[in-house]
Amino acid sequence: MGFLDKAKDLINKNDEKVDQAIEKAGDMVDDKTGGKYKDQVDKAQDFAQEHTGEGDTAK
């Protein structure tokens, strides 16, 4: 099992925590930029959350 396989397995096992971390990071960016890039940040958060974890599916 290579490094990327191990990382994917870890992300899949902790999908909810990963999604929470993505949300928190995006909120921090919004806070630091005064919400100037809110739409772009929200889009990036959604994309990242859709592509992490086994149960998530891309739209």
C-alpha positions in Angstrom: 0.0 0.0 0.0 1.5 3.3 -1.1 1.4 6.6 0.6 -1.5 7.9 -1.5 -3.5 4.7 -0.8 -2.9 5.2 2.9 -3.9 8.8 2.7 -7.2 7.9 0.9 -7.9 5.2 3.4 -7.4 7.6 6.3 -9.6 10.3 4.7 -12.3 7.7 4.0 -12.3 6.6 7.6 -12.5 10.2 8.9 -14.8 11.7 6.2 -16.9 13.7 8.7 -13.8 15.2 10.4 -12.2 16.1 7.0 -15.4 17.8 5.9 -15.5 19.8 9.1 -11.9 20.8 8.7 -12.6 22.0 5.1 -15.5 24.0 6.4 -13.5 25.6 9.2 -10.6 26.5 6.8 -13.0 28.1 4.4 -14.7 30.1 7.2 -11.2 31.3 8.3 -10.5 32.5 4.8 -13.8 34.3 4.7 -13.0 35.9 8.0 -9.5 37.0 7.0 -10.7 38.4 3.7 -13.9 40.0 5.0 -16.0 37.7 2.9 -14.6 39.3 -0.3 -14.2 35.8 -1.9 -17.1 34.1 -0.2 -18.6 32.7 -3.4 -15.3 31.3 -4.6 -14.5 29.9 -1.2 -17.9 28.2 -0.9 -17.5 26.7 -4.3 -14.0 25.3 -3.4 -15.3 23.9 -0.1 -18.2 22.2 -1.8 -15.8 20.7 -4.5 -13.4 19.5 -1.8 -16.1 18.0 0.3 -17.6 16.2 -2.7 -14.3 14.6 -3.6 -13.2 13.3 -0.1 -14.6 10.3 1.5 -16.1 7.1 0.2 -19.7 8.1 0.5 -19.3 11.4 -1.3 -20.1 11.6 -5.0 -19.2 14.3 -7.4 -22.1 16.2 -9.0 
